[in-house]
Amino acid sequence: MSQEIWEEFIKKYPQANSGKLSIEQINVLMAKYLEKRNASAVDDFDGLSPHQMHLLLHYPLAEDSPLKWVAPHYESDLDAIPLLALSDMLLAEIQKAGELRLTAKGNLPVAVCTLLVKKNLIDWKYMKYVKILSEDNIPYIWPIKEYLTTEGLIKKRNNKLSVTKKGEKYPKLGHSERLLQLLSFFTARFNWQNLYGIEDDGEIGSMGWAFSLYLFRKYGHETKNAQFYADKWTRAFHTQYWSERNNPAYKAIISDIRYAYEHRFFGCFAKWFGLAEVEEIQIPKQMISLMEVKKSETLDKCFGMR
């Protein structure tokens, strides 16, 4: 990238390579060049500028970010968001118990997991095959417990869970404030490799999550194959693979990236937060399925665009 920037700079200001300018003069020209470059639309970023992408990566909900947090305007519509409602219910169950005894393995009791499942908020295609409704068998439940623990809302002592002082105050927060806290945990501290394991560090799908939401907010009014978004993500963050997408030698790598992205971002994150309508269509005589996605009304009530 540094070499590319330098070559573009010299093309724009050939006098900078003449040996006739001082370092101070070159720095002035470079600053002018970078300012203009950072404000220019980039095809690989779906028309966003480097500055806008920087905000989405590091300050996704900042004042001038392309993605806008609008959830506080829709407080009464947020209580049905699956992950938020389930985390609220689990916290309430622990508080009700006073001290909730865990299994010998340290998991939530089956009775509590069953209670959560019966709320019909968990939409998982393999649910019909689950015989024992346990924390290990249902993907939604462990991340919720991890969230409550990591945020210091509950604590574990002597293999029992209890609500902390912070946890007692938590239900009094508005829906949007609790949702933002949950979103922050899930996008900044939770390892997405837990959602689908391949040989990466969990960055596929989680890195640039706000860019993905920006794209989904922009194009999601129409049902699209999830690969549409996976390819845009790959083009933005793995240009070396995108440029080789037609090379048979990279077919397996790109296929893994696409599948991990689709499963993590849409099959888990967007679906669990109620941001996407997801339908998986099985291909006859094949193990794989096609994922069709469309944005939900909840997405528009949580995120706007600038």
N, C-alpha and C positions, 0 to 999 in steps of 0.2 A: 504493500500500500504506500509506503514512504517513497519508494522508487517511482511508482505511478504518479504520485502527487508532484514529485520533483520534475518529472518529464513533462507533465501538463503545464507546470509553472514556467519551465524554460521555453516551451512552445508559445506560451502567452506573453512572456517577457524575455525574449532572447538576449536582451542587453545584460540580464543578470548573469549570463554565462560568458560574458565577454572579458571579464577580468578588469573592467574599467570602473565597476561600482564598488563602493565600500560595503562592509558587512551591514552597517546601519541602513544603507539605501536598499540593499537586498531584503532586509528584514521588513522594511516598510512595504515593499512590493509584495512580499510573501503574505503579510498580514492582510493586505487588500485582496489578494487572490483567495486566501482561505476563507475570508468573510463571505465573499461572493460564492465560492464553491459550497460552503456549508448551508447556504440559503437556496441552492439550486435543486430542482427536482431530479431524482435519480430513478431510472427505470427499474433497477434491481430492488428498489424500496417501494415499488408501486406508486411512484410519483412523489413520495415524501422526500424531503431534503435530509442531508446528514444530520443537521441540527434537530429536526423533528424526530428522526430515528434515535438520536442520542437521548432525547427526552423520554421516548417510549421505553427505552432500555433501562434507564437509570432513574428517571423521575416520571413514571408513567401517568400519574394523575396531577402533575404540576399545573399551575395556572395556564401556561401556554402550550401544554401538551396537546397533540391531536386528539387524544382520548379524554373525554370529560366525564367526571363522576357526578351523576345526576340522581342517584338513589335517594338522597334526603328529601326529594320532592315527591317520592312515591312510598313513603313509610308504610302505609297500610297494605301495600301490595307485595311486600317483601317477606312476610311471615311464612309463605308457602314454599320458599326456596328450599329444596331438599336438604342440602348440607347444613344450612342454618337451622332449619326446624329440627333436624335430628340431633344436632349438637346441643340445642336448647333443651330437648327432651332428655338427653342423656344426663346433662347437668342437673336437671330437675329430679331425675330418678336417684342420682347420687345424694342430692340434698335431702330428699325424702327419706332415704335409708339412714342418713346420718353417717354411717360407715358401711360402705358396700363391699362385702367380702368377695374377693376374686377367686378364680379357680386355682388349683395347684400350679397350673402353668402361668398364672398371672393374667388370665383373660377375664373378660366380663362374663357374668353368669349367663347361661343359655336363656334364662327367663327374661333378662333385660334385653338381650339381642332379639328375642322373639317379639317383645313389646315394640321395639323399634321397627322391625320388619312389618308388623301388622298395621303400621300407620300408612302403608302403601306409598311410601316416598322413595323406596329403593327400586329403581328400574334397572334390572340386570338380566340379561338374556339367559343366564345359566341358573337363575333362581329355582326353576322347577326341578332341577337335578339335586338341589341341596336337601339332604335328609335331616341334618342337625343344624339349626340356626345358631351358629357360633361365630365368634369374632374372627376366627381363622378362615371360615368358609364364605364370608360375605365381605366384599371389598370396601364398602362404604364405612364400616364400623370402626376398624382400627384407626384410620386417619382421624376420625372424630375424637376418639380417646386421646390420640397423640396430640391433637390440637389443644384440647382442654388441659392436658398435662404440661405441654411446652409453654403455654401462655400463663401458667401458674393459677389456673382457675380451679384445678383440683390437685390433690397431692396423694401420694401412695405411701402408706406406712403399715408395716406388719401385714402386707398383702391385702390391705383394705384401702379403698378410695374414699376420700372425704372432700368436701368443698372448702376452699380457702376463703379468707376474708375478701380477697379480690373477686373470687367466684360468686360470693354472696351479693356483691354490688353489680355484677355483670348483667343480670336480667333486667336491671333498671335502665340500661342503656337503650337508645333507640335501635330499631331494626337495622337501619343503614350503618350505624356505628359498629354494631356487632358484626354485620356482614363485611364491612371494610377490614375489621380485625381478622376475621376468618380468611378473607381473600389475601391479606398480607402474609399470613402464616403459610397458606397453601402455595403462594407464588414465590415467596422469598426464603422460606425455611424448610419446607417439606420437599424431600427428594423424590422427583417424579419417576425415578427408576423403580420405586415401589409400585408404580402403576402398571409398568410393563418393562420387564428386565431384558435389556440387551447390553452389549459391551460399550456403554457410554457412561457419563456421570450424571445422567438424568437431564441433561441440557436439552435434548430433543423434545420440543413442545413447551418446556418451561422457559427456556431462553427466548426472550422476545414475546412473552405471552400477551403483552399489551398490544404489540404489533399485530398479532393474530386476531385479537379482539377487534382492533381497528379494521382489519380486513373483513372480518365477519360482520361487523356493524355496517360496513360499506356495501358488501355484496350479498349478505345473508338473507335479503328479502326474497330471493329466489332459491329453490332447492338446488343444491349443487353436490357433485361428488366431492367428498372430503379431500381427494387428491388435488383438487384445484387450490386449496389453501396450503396443503403440504408442499406443493411445488413452489408456491410463492415464498413460503418460509425457507425452503432449501435455497432458492435463488438469492434470498437476502443474506442468509447466515452461513451457507456452505457453497459459495460460488465455485469452488474447485470441483465439487460433485455436479453442480448444475451445468457447468460448461462441458462436462463429460457424460451428460445424461443419455446420449445416443451411442455411447461406447459400451459394447457388450461386457467389457471387463468390469464396468462399474454397476452393472445392472443389479446385482445382489445387494450392494451397499445402499444404492438409492432406494431399492425396494424396502430394505430394513428401516431406513429413515422415514419413508412415507408411512409405513405401517405403525411404527412407534409414535410418530407425530399424531396420526389419526386416532389411535387408541388413547393416547395420553391426553391430548388437548380436547378432542371432541367426545370420545367414548367415556372419559372420566371427568376431567375438569369442567368443560362447558355443560355437560349433561348433569353432573352432580350439583352445579350451581344453578341449574334450571335455565341456562342461557341458550340452549340449543335443542331443537327437535332432531333426534338422531334415529335413523332407520338403517339397519344392516340387512342387505339383500344377499342371500346365499346364492352363489354361482353353482349351477348344477354340475355334479360330478367333480367338484373342486373343494378343497379345504378352506379356501379364502372366501371372503364376502366383500361386497361393495358397501361403502358407508355413504349414505345420503344425509346431508345436513341442511338445516334451515334455522335462521335465528328465531328465538321466541320473543314474545312481548316483554318478558322479564329482562332480556338484554337491553332493549330500548329504555327500560325503566331504571337500569343501573348505569348504562354508559351512553353518552352522547358523543358527537364529533364536532371538532372545531375546524 
